[in-house]
Amino acid sequence: MMLAWMALAIPLGVAGKSQAAAWTQGKGDKEIIVSLHRQDSTHGFDLDGEAVDIVDYRKTELQAFAEYGLSDRLTVRAQGSVRRLRTRDARDTEPGHVELAARYQILSGKTWVLSSESAVRLPGGDGDPGAAQRGSPDAEYDARFLLGKSGKLAGRPVFLDLQAGLRRREGDAPDERRLDVTIGGRPSNRLMLLAQVFDVSSAGAGQGVFEAYRYRNLQLTAVYDLPAGWSVQAGAVGTATGRNALRERGAVLAVWRRF
């Protein structure tokens, strides 16, 4: 029962990061998430990690995420987005990357699961290169291992999800090392709280405008379950530390539907 609850509860794509949790969907189970992200950046981090003034940058992004359980051990998913990028001197609306992925459950126990995931990210718009979080206009390939552990704290369900992987990137952008950590729990039957850390570091510098960089985003959200498989999510996200990166602040709103 605990593993079944986890599989329904914690797709992690809503953070603006497309990766899902270590738990796979049950055979035939489906989930769709539509989310709206709004992030502003009036400062960035320099080479030494100090905050510096930059040209104001704003991103509004609408994402759609869908998962389907081909079997109890194999889940496939797709994600796409449309985003609006705006600075003081320019603005543009463009599609983001389209991501296609498969997650396979390697091993599992009563309260834990180990999975692997492979994804391809097909380019959408120009990506506005020059800062880490703005993205790349070329294809990307993501491979990672995911470890999930569930349990109880004060009689209530809690879980830990750890993900480590490498993102290979075509073109001038450098490859990336990625580490995602999620801690979550249910203080009540309908309410789930999530605390997430997304750590990204480049594997050296790329070509052209792409310097070496690193940033760590923190996100806190709450998910409230409604009848008939619906849920709503809201929270805040921000860049805690970085180097050659934007210092973003923003919010996320999402609607989930499970079938």
N, C-alpha and C positions, 0 to 999 in steps of 0.2 A: 504493500500500500504506500509506503514512504516513497519508493522509487517512482511509482505511478504518479503520485502528487508532484514530485519534482519535475518529471518530464513535461507536465502541463504548465508548471508554474514559472519557469525561468528561461525563456528565450532572451538572450542578452543583446539582441540587435538594436533594441530601442535606444541604446546609448549613443547611437550614431556609429557604433561599431557593429559590423554585421555578424560577428561570431555568436553562435548559439551556445547553450550550456552543454556540459558533458553528457547529460541524460538524453537519450534518443526518444523520439515519439513512438507510441505503440503502433502496430500495424494498422493502417487505414486512418489513423488520427491525423487531423489537419489543424493548422493554426495560421491565422492571418493577423498581422499587426500593421496599422497605419499610424505614423507618428509625424509630428511637426516639431522641428528644432529651430531655435533662434539663438544665434551666438554673435556677440560683439567683441571686438578687440581694439582697445585704444592704446595698449602698450604691448610690447613684445619682450623677449628675453635675448640678450646679446650673447656673445661667445662665452662670456664668463658667468652667464646665468643671472645677470642683473637686469632689472626692469628698465626699459627705455621707451621713450615716446616713439610712436610710429604713425603713419597715415591711418586714420580710423578705418576699420574693416568690419563689415557686417555680413553675416551669412544666414539666410533663411532656407530651410530644406524640408521638403515633404518626402517621406520615405514610405515604401510599401514592402512588407516582409511576409513570406509565406513558407511554411514547412509542411512536409508530408511524410508519414512513416511508411516506407515501402515494405518494411518488416519490423519486428520488434528491435532489431539490432542495426538497421540501416535507415537513416533519415536523409531526405534531400530537401534543399531549400533554394529559394530565389529571392533576390532583393534588388530593387531599383529606386531611383530618386530623381527629383527635379529640384534644383536649387537656384537661389538668387544671390549673387555676390555683388556687394556694393562698397565702393570706397568714396573718398571725397570727390574724385574726378571722373569716376566711371561706374557703371552698373551693367550687369548682364544676367540673363536667365538661361540656364542650360541644363541638360540632363547630367546626372552623376553617373558613376560606374554602375553597371549591371553585374551583380554577383550571382554565380551558380556554384553550389557546394553540395558535398555529400559527407555525412558524419557516420562513422561505424563504431559500434560498441565492441571493444576488444575483450575486456574482462569486466565482471561485475560481481558484487557481493550483496549482502542484505542491505547495507547502508552506504555502499560506494560503487563507483563506476569509472572505468578508464576507457576513453574513446580517442579516435584520431579523426581529423577532418582535413579535407583538401578542397580548395576553392579556386575558381578563376574569376577575375574581375575585369570585365570588358569595358573599354573606355567610353565615356560619354562626351562631355564637353572638353574645353581646353584645360580645365583644372587650375588655371591661374598659378603656375609654378612660381617658386620664390620663397615660400614659407612652408614648413613641414605639413601643417594641418590643411593646407589648401588643396593638396592632392596633386596627382600627375595625370597628364593627358594620354598615357599609354597603358597597355595591359599589365595586370599584376596577377601573381600566383601565390596563394597562401597555403601553408601546410603547418599543422599544429597538433599537439597532444593536449587532451583535456581530462582533468581529474576532478570528480565530484564526490563530496562526502556529506551525508545527511545525518541528522541526529535530533536531539531535543535539548532545550534549555528551559528550565523552570516549567517543564511539562509542555512546552510549545515547540513546533517544528522549526528547525534551523538548518542551514546548509552552507557549505563552502565550495566554491568552484574556482579551480586554478587552470589557466591556459597558458601555454608557452609555444611560440612558433616563429617561423621566418616567412617574410613576405618578399618574394622575388619581383622586381619591377623592371619592365623594359624601358628603353629610352635612356634619358639622362639621369633620372632620379636614382638614388642609391637604394639598395635593398634595406629592409627593416627587420629588426628583432622586436618581437612583441610579447608582452607579459600582461595578462588580464587576471584580476582577482575580484571575486564577488563574494560578499557575505550577505546572507538574507535570512529572513525569518518571518513567521506569522504570529504577531501578538494576538490576533483574533482570527476566526475562521474566514472572514472576508478580506482581511487586510494583510498585505505583504509589504515589508520594508526591505529595500535593497541599498547597500553601500558598495560602490564599485571603483576600482582603480584600473586605469588603462595606461600602461607604460610603453612608450615607443622610442626606440633609438635606431639611428641609421647605422649601417655597416660601413662606416667611413663616409667620405664625401662622394657626391655624384659628379656629373659633368655640367658645364655651363653655370647656371645660377644656383645649383643645388650644392650647398655646403653640408658638412656634417651637422647633425642636430639630434636633440633629444627633448621629449616632453612627457609630462605625467598629468593626465586628466583625472579628476575626482568627480563622481556623480552620486547623488543621493536622490532616490525616488521612492514613491509609494504607489502600490497597485491595489485597487479596490475591485473586488469581484461583484458583478451584477448577475441577475438571473439569466438563464438560457445561454450560458457560455460566454457572456460578455464581461470585459474588464476595462477599467480606465486607469491610466498611469499619469503621474505628474511629478516633476522634480527639477533640480538644478544641477548644472555641470560647470566646471571651471578648471583651468590649467593651474596646477599648484606650483610646479617647477618646470624649467625648460632651459634650453640652450639653442640659440638660433631658431626660435620658434615664437609663435603668437602666444599671448597670454589671453585666452578666451574666457568669457563669462556668458552664461546663457541658461536657457530653460528648455524642457522637453515636455510635450503632451502627446499621449498616445491612446489609441483604442485597440483592444485585443478582441479577437473572436476565435473560440475553439469549437471544433466540430467532433 
